[in-house]
Amino acid sequence: MPDRRAFLHFPLAVLLPEGGQYNYRYDGVLGTSLDLAVSGVSQSTANRVEAIIVEEIERLRRILSTYDASSEISRVNHSLARGERAHCSQELFELLEAYNYWQAVTKGVISPTLHRQHLSLQASDRSVASPIRLPLNVDALGKAFIIDKAVSAASTKAPSASIRLNIGGDLVARGAHPVGIVDPQAHADNDTPLATLNLHNAAVTTSGSLARGRHIVDARTGLASTLEHTATVVASNAVTANALSTALCALAPEDGIQLVKQIKGAQALVITPTGKQYRSSGFRFQLAQAPAKWPAGFQVEITFTLKPHQQAFLQRPYVAVWVESSKEDHIKTLAAWVGNRRWMRELYYWTRSYSEIADPGSITKPTRTPGLYKFTWDGTDHKGTPVPPGNYSIHFETSREHGPYCKQSVVLACGGDKPISVVTKDTEDFLPAQVNYVMKPQVG
């Protein structure tokens, strides 16, 4: 296969000078996807921050993963199942202490066991015992704990770096970063957020059934919560934000907001399936106006799935998804994942006609399956102007370092009053992409 750089016809790197932010993206990290943005430092320092964060996440995963039979928590669970007191590392002991605290604060909604039994923790030798022989499960707070530790480790080694780490919608920011709040009625990765927060040296998490259905277990009952509202919490660290957002999804909205008021510095927004909002007093923002939609409420919905790999921390390929008119004019870029703007030329076809993009920031949203992405197109161009009915091409282009280059396109007739579906061909890097022109689901 020829080198993709041989196809270039102009010095794109000159036209697109590299900005001050470096982006790193992985799939299959802690059961979801990772997005890291580093700014305010040189590229070599940014690469060092990435390496520290990746190493710390993997180190803690080997301690805390309940899906890994060789992890420390699996060993501890074997001891507890035999009725023995188990010794813990500093990290696991610290997380179990956090569970005991949040179990008390939430009156049993958060717990590492399904029967709300407080763990017996002995600080002198960092040991744990349980009055019942049930396995510990630290998944609810474990991801947030790992995010906090990874960012802290990187900040210690690179204190001047501005960092935004997003793992499955749970974010920690060092420095100031814009973060969008997901619309519970939206299911696409590129949907316009309800509002944007300016997160500064803080954390934000969102919990709910938006992406994975009813999966939040209320430890008081041992069953998944039947409530379907979405909760977003801002706090000083990810563990606090995650504990509160999880608890709020198992509590009535009014009770959840009262709980948040007890925690210093925490703020919350709860949105019900009908769109009703409950906010703590400090959660102030104006909701963004939804963009203009196609007449009759139709939109294009796209499902794009990167092929699964066994390798941990597999870097997401450079990806572009965009729309062109029948005259091959660029209409709108729906997704552009490029870690370093210098290498945007690896997405050759997209960069021939792309429109300028800025860093979109991150979105806080419930955790979703790794590799699965959903995009929508509302029938507007990159300036927000509605486009006329007609045939439009939807393009998909991926380029992976030391891996395949893939491109697929489909033509879709848009603007009519009947749904239409088309599918791309299979590629080495992504499954057949589904493209649907359909009526947007109604709220309520």
Helices and strands as residue ranges (DSSP letters): G 4-7, H 12-15, E 21-29, E 32-39, H 43-64, H 72-81, E 86-87, H 90-105, E 120-122, E 127-129, H 139-157, E 162-167, E 170-181, E 195-207, E 217-218, E 223-224, E 230-235, H 238-248, H 253-261, E 267-271, E 277-279, G 295-297, E 298-305, E 314-315, E 318-325, E 330-337, G 341-346, H 348-353, E 362-364, E 372-377, E 390-399, E 405-414, E 420-423, E 434-439
